[in-house]
Amino acid sequence: MMVFWAVILVVLFVLLFRWIEGNRTHERDAGNQRAIELLKERLARGEISEEEYERLRRRLED
């Protein structure tokens, strides 16, 4: 019976960890998307060149 509860506890910890990591990934992706949108706006206004836009976009996507 003790082994059963230990397995349940481990499974719950694994699920909790995966859920937390999933949320962090989603937040990071949302932040990167906003940053890329800002880069697009700066490119459209002529504040940065196409080369600089590509360089910064690649850095954000890595």
C-alpha positions as CSV (number, residue, x, y, z in Angstrom):
1,M,0.0,0.0,0.0
2,M,2.9,2.3,0.8
3,V,4.4,1.8,-2.7
4,F,1.0,2.7,-4.3
5,W,1.0,6.1,-2.5
6,A,4.7,6.7,-3.3
7,V,3.9,6.1,-7.0
8,I,0.9,8.4,-6.9
9,L,3.0,11.1,-5.2
10,V,5.8,10.8,-7.9
11,V,3.2,11.0,-10.7
12,L,1.7,14.1,-9.2
13,F,5.1,15.8,-8.9
14,V,5.9,15.0,-12.5
15,L,2.6,16.3,-13.7
16,L,3.0,19.5,-11.6
17,F,6.6,20.0,-12.9
18,R,5.5,19.6,-16.6
19,W,2.6,22.0,-16.1
20,I,4.8,24.6,-14.6
21,E,7.4,24.2,-17.4
22,G,4.6,24.4,-20.0
23,N,3.4,27.7,-18.6
24,R,6.9,29.2,-18.6
25,T,7.4,28.1,-22.3
26,H,4.1,29.8,-23.2
27,E,5.0,33.0,-21.4
28,R,8.4,33.1,-23.1
29,D,6.8,32.5,-26.5
30,A,4.3,35.3,-25.9
31,G,7.1,37.6,-24.9
32,N,9.1,36.8,-28.0
33,Q,6.1,37.3,-30.3
34,R,5.6,40.8,-28.8
35,A,9.3,41.6,-29.3
36,I,9.1,40.5,-32.9
37,E,6.0,42.7,-33.5
38,L,8.0,45.6,-32.1
39,L,10.8,44.8,-34.5
40,K,8.4,44.8,-37.4
41,E,7.0,48.2,-36.3
42,R,10.6,49.6,-36.1
43,L,11.4,48.2,-39.5
44,A,8.2,49.7,-41.0
45,R,9.1,53.1,-39.5
46,G,12.6,52.9,-40.9
47,E,14.3,52.9,-37.5
48,I,16.2,49.7,-38.3
49,S,17.5,48.1,-41.5
50,E,16.3,44.8,-42.9
51,E,19.7,43.2,-42.0
52,E,19.4,44.4,-38.4
53,Y,15.8,43.2,-38.3
54,E,16.8,39.7,-39.5
55,R,19.7,39.6,-37.0
56,L,17.5,40.5,-34.1
57,R,14.6,38.3,-35.1
58,R,16.9,35.3,-35.4
59,R,18.3,36.0,-31.9
60,L,14.8,36.2,-30.4
61,E,13.8,32.9,-32.1
62,D,16.8,31.0,-30.7
